[in-house]
Amino acid sequence: FTLGIGEILGVAGLEGQGQRGLFRSLAGLERLESGSIVLDGSPVTLRSPRQAAKTGSGISYLPEERKTEGILAGLSTATNIVLPVIHRISRGTMVSPKAEQKYARDVAARVDLNPRYLCFAIGDLSGGNQQKALIARTMATGARTLLLFDPTRGVDVGTKQSIYNAIKAFADEGGSVLFYSSELPEIVQLA
């Protein structure tokens, strides 16, 4: 398949049919068993998420399991959001809480995450707000390509709509989104 600029491409299928491996390979977490990845006309081998993030398109991945693969439950929501870009807001080894809050607040607004939750431990938030924070984290990286694995699984209808709006806005701004959903109506609505 080809994923274009400003495009939202959906992957559908029964669970366990290779979607997880596909997304993890594109994020640099697993080696490809076959096929190739071509970015901006050049073949690449992605060996880590850091390398995927540094590619010309900048790839950021939302994992399947937010509680085990996504959040660091004891840290604040703001810290969870800025983790991949901590170097941008730190001076040496120190991170300014003010800078962390400002950066997180700006990105949280893109996913309709209430700023009052930024000071809470992310483990204390509802699943929907945790998911919004993780999507904010993927966007905080400045990546132009988002890999979203079942981004609305286990969240309420209002949160789903906020996530849909954030995904559409990202694509409208020239970002590319590859997402898998276990809900076929979601694929039809977004892709």
C-alpha positions as semicolon CSV with decimal commas, in nm:
position;residue;x (nm);y (nm);z (nm)
1;F;0,000;0,000;0,000
2;T;0,096;0,363;-0,034
3;L;0,021;0,626;0,228
4;G;0,006;0,977;0,089
5;I;0,041;1,321;0,243
6;G;-0,281;1,431;0,410
7;E;-0,427;1,082;0,385
8;I;-0,597;0,868;0,647
9;L;-0,558;0,504;0,549
10;G;-0,745;0,238;0,741
11;V;-0,648;-0,125;0,793
12;A;-0,936;-0,363;0,852
13;G;-0,951;-0,733;0,923
14;L;-1,009;-0,990;1,189
15;E;-0,787;-0,948;1,492
16;G;-0,465;-1,146;1,475
17;Q;-0,423;-1,130;1,098
18;G;-0,087;-0,952;1,103
19;Q;-0,196;-0,597;1,182
20;R;0,007;-0,580;1,503
21;G;0,323;-0,703;1,328
22;L;0,270;-0,456;1,043
23;F;0,240;-0,158;1,276
24;R;0,527;-0,267;1,499
25;S;0,749;-0,315;1,191
26;L;0,662;0,029;1,058
27;A;0,743;0,174;1,402
28;G;1,083;0,003;1,414
29;L;0,985;-0,239;1,692
30;E;0,996;-0,560;1,485
31;R;1,192;-0,673;1,182
32;L;1,010;-0,720;0,856
33;E;0,972;-1,083;0,754
34;S;0,911;-0,982;0,394
35;G;0,841;-0,672;0,189
36;S;1,003;-0,334;0,220
37;I;0,943;0,014;0,354
38;V;0,999;0,305;0,118
39;L;0,993;0,661;0,251
40;D;1,007;0,953;0,013
41;G;1,121;0,720;-0,266
42;S;1,407;0,558;-0,074
43;P;1,401;0,213;0,090
44;V;1,465;0,220;0,466
45;T;1,525;-0,036;0,738
46;L;1,375;0,077;1,066
47;R;1,551;-0,078;1,365
48;S;1,401;0,131;1,647
49;P;1,123;0,380;1,721
50;R;1,388;0,649;1,759
51;Q;1,512;0,580;1,407
52;A;1,152;0,580;1,276
53;A;1,093;0,917;1,443
54;K;1,406;1,061;1,281
55;T;1,314;0,960;0,926
56;G;1,220;1,236;0,683
57;S;0,851;1,173;0,747
58;G;0,893;1,126;1,120
59;I;0,690;0,824;1,228
60;S;0,516;0,809;1,566
61;Y;0,334;0,502;1,696
62;L;0,035;0,463;1,928
63;P;0,060;0,113;2,075
64;E;-0,219;-0,138;2,106
65;E;-0,220;-0,165;2,485
66;R;-0,220;0,172;2,659
67;K;-0,177;0,035;3,013
68;T;0,114;-0,201;2,940
69;E;0,280;-0,042;2,635
70;G;0,180;0,323;2,652
71;I;0,151;0,500;2,984
72;L;0,391;0,534;3,275
73;A;0,114;0,524;3,537
74;G;0,299;0,693;3,824
75;L;0,409;0,996;3,624
76;S;0,196;1,300;3,555
77;T;-0,007;1,325;3,238
78;A;0,209;1,619;3,125
79;T;0,527;1,416;3,172
80;N;0,378;1,125;2,978
81;I;0,294;1,360;2,690
82;V;0,637;1,525;2,667
83;L;0,855;1,217;2,721
84;P;0,960;1,177;2,355
85;V;1,049;1,547;2,330
86;I;1,194;1,603;2,676
87;H;1,521;1,722;2,518
88;R;1,332;2,018;2,366
89;I;1,219;2,153;2,703
90;S;1,515;2,066;2,923
91;R;1,830;2,255;3,008
92;G;2,101;2,001;3,057
93;T;1,952;1,744;3,290
94;M;1,683;1,973;3,436
95;V;1,329;2,003;3,308
96;S;1,135;2,315;3,392
97;P;0,789;2,219;3,523
98;K;0,657;2,539;3,366
99;A;0,795;2,450;3,024
100;E;0,666;2,093;3,057
101;Q;0,316;2,218;3,142
102;K;0,311;2,470;2,857
103;Y;0,428;2,219;2,597
104;A;0,185;1,955;2,721
105;R;-0,104;2,205;2,737
106;D;-0,049;2,312;2,376
107;V;-0,051;1,954;2,248
108;A;-0,335;1,841;2,479
109;A;-0,558;2,105;2,324
110;R;-0,526;1,925;1,988
111;V;-0,698;1,616;2,133
112;D;-0,946;1,802;2,355
113;L;-0,776;1,687;2,677
114;N;-0,877;1,912;2,965
115;P;-0,564;2,095;3,093
116;R;-0,661;2,028;3,456
117;Y;-0,565;1,661;3,400
118;L;-0,204;1,747;3,313
119;C;-0,100;1,755;3,681
120;F;-0,274;1,427;3,768
121;A;-0,089;1,094;3,760
122;I;-0,191;0,950;3,425
123;G;-0,277;0,619;3,594
124;D;-0,556;0,799;3,782
125;L;-0,732;0,916;3,464
126;S;-1,013;0,740;3,281
127;G;-0,913;0,518;2,990
128;G;-1,042;0,776;2,744
129;N;-0,830;1,056;2,890
130;Q;-0,527;0,826;2,900
131;Q;-0,582;0,753;2,531
132;K;-0,612;1,123;2,449
133;A;-0,284;1,184;2,632
134;L;-0,112;0,909;2,433
135;I;-0,239;1,047;2,105
136;A;-0,120;1,391;2,216
137;R;0,222;1,231;2,279
138;T;0,236;1,091;1,924
139;M;0,153;1,438;1,792
140;A;0,398;1,613;2,027
141;T;0,690;1,453;1,846
142;G;0,627;1,662;1,536
143;A;0,594;1,343;1,332
144;R;0,428;1,375;0,995
145;T;0,314;1,011;0,997
146;L;0,106;0,859;1,276
147;L;0,060;0,486;1,322
148;L;-0,249;0,442;1,537
149;F;-0,337;0,092;1,650
150;D;-0,706;0,075;1,744
151;P;-0,701;0,433;1,878
152;T;-1,055;0,432;2,017
153;R;-1,077;0,086;2,167
154;G;-1,233;0,094;2,512
155;V;-1,325;0,464;2,518
156;D;-1,664;0,634;2,540
157;V;-1,851;0,793;2,249
158;G;-1,754;1,152;2,339
159;T;-1,386;1,062;2,358
160;K;-1,411;0,878;2,026
161;Q;-1,540;1,194;1,863
162;S;-1,253;1,400;2,009
163;I;-1,004;1,144;1,876
164;Y;-1,170;1,143;1,532
165;N;-1,153;1,523;1,520
166;A;-0,784;1,520;1,617
167;I;-0,700;1,262;1,350
168;K;-0,890;1,453;1,080
169;A;-0,727;1,783;1,180
170;F;-0,382;1,620;1,170
171;A;-0,445;1,495;0,814
172;D;-0,594;1,829;0,708
173;E;-0,267;1,992;0,820
174;G;-0,071;1,763;0,584
175;G;-0,001;1,471;0,817
176;S;-0,045;1,109;0,715
177;V;-0,227;0,855;0,930
178;L;-0,226;0,477;0,910
179;F;-0,469;0,326;1,155
180;Y;-0,611;-0,010;1,242
181;S;-0,954;-0,041;1,394
182;S;-1,146;-0,342;1,517
183;E;-1,464;-0,148;1,430
184;L;-1,552;-0,143;1,060
185;P;-1,779;0,165;1,088
186;E;-1,479;0,355;1,224
187;I;-1,273;0,262;0,917
188;V;-1,557;0,375;0,689
189;Q;-1,596;0,706;0,876
190;L;-1,227;0,802;0,896
191;A;-1,043;0,647;0,601
